[in-house]
Amino acid sequence: MKQFTIPFTYRSSWIAAIKQTRKQADKMKKDFTPSVLDFGPLQINLARHFGFCYGVENAIEIAFRTVDENPGKRIFLLSEMIHNPQVNADLTARGVRFLQDTSGNTIIPFDSLHAEDIVLIPAFGTTLAIEEKLTGLGIAVEKYNTTCPFVEKVWNRSEQIARQGYTVVVHGKPTHEETRATFSHAAAATPTLVISDMKEAEILGTFITAERSTDEFDNYFEGRYSSGFNPSVHLKRIGVVNQTTMLASDTQGIADYLKQVMIQHYTLNDQTVSNHFADTRDTLCYATNDNQSAVYGLLEVPADLAIVVGGYNSSNTSHLVELCEEKLPTYFINSCEQLLSRSSVQHFNLHTHAEMITEGYLPTKEKVTIAITSGASCPDALVESVIKKLMEFFGVDTVAEPLPALSS
């Protein structure tokens, strides 16, 4: 896979050595058990896969190269480059300014832009309407477009099934930048609808089977379907694609459920199911899948608690938190500074959407085992800093070389 040039401050020699050791021992990526770092009183179970993915490193490389190659020019980000506060802060520190917030609200008006300005499109991509607006201002959109190739793969698959007469059902968070972009690209070619979870898939199923009247459609999906969408017409042939950072198992579960609804409603078999349902299994992002599979493997090994590192508004990171919460007390942090002490941690609560402080998060026992992972937009250096902070709490030498022995 391509090697990217990103700021060295995001790299970690520790983490790189661990990842390389695992890669050499498991080239086919079939082993999802964690790497075990045994520090005596502290044991870290580190997920097999975590941290920057291809799309994130690609976006960071383009962004920082653009800044370096264009001194004196005004450089803007359409919105957050990725959902990581450190990366976005580093870019703004170098003079890059945001045009919008993550919800698409205006920070700097587009009509204040000039043709010679540079606008970076984030890894999530953007809508066709925004692309057209920027192009109309004479801004070279494609030259500084950091859209993840795996997001573009979803757009391409949507276009393919659109040409075959399928309606696109997008599984994603309706307000997320990537989902808004995917909806825009799909809706340009075919009727399109966004659903957020299995509950909404089940409701959608009742419109497919006409158990619910089309008059009720707005009650459930208002503002989330393309212009002219007619449930009685446009739900006869569908295909499911996803926001790439959603839980892969959730997307597949939704697709399987809606496929079964079609089979039962139209009395289909393996040969005729494609008359009403498109196979879109290939739109699941490899990195999202790997990171989630690694968390399942991580949770199979006993631990006292889990720490997940990443941006609070990162969709892929929040899903890793949800998985960990099913098995362990879990603390979602965005930097080592939030490990306030051995007794206190400041962390983000996904359910209240607010930070909180928890006392006594580390057990008082002879040996404490902590499961650790991070999101796809989290620099490895942050994970290393979290591990070293924990080592300090347990009186472990953080400068000792070589690395602790690895086992899996």
Secondary structure, 3 states (H helix, E strand, C coil): CCCCCCCHHHCCHHHHHHHHHHHHHCCCCCCCCCEEEECCCEEEEECCCCCCCHHHHHHHHHHHHHHHHCCCCCEEECCCCCCCHHHHHHHHHCCCEECECCCCCECCCHHHCCCCCEEEECCCCCCHHHHHHHHHCCCCCHHHECCCHHHHHHHHHHHHHHHCCCEEEEECCCCCHHHHHHHHHHHCCCCEEEECCHHHHHHHHHHHCCCCCHHHHHHHHCCCECCCCCHHHHCCCEEEEECCCCCHHHHHHHHHHHHHHHHHHHCCCCCCHHHCEECCHHHCCHHHHHHHHHHHHHHCCCCCEEEEECCCCCHHHHHHHHHHHCCCCEEEECCHHHCCCCCEEEEEECCCCEEEEEECCCCCCCCEEEEEEECCCCCHHHHHHHHHHHHHHCCCCCCCCCCCCEEC
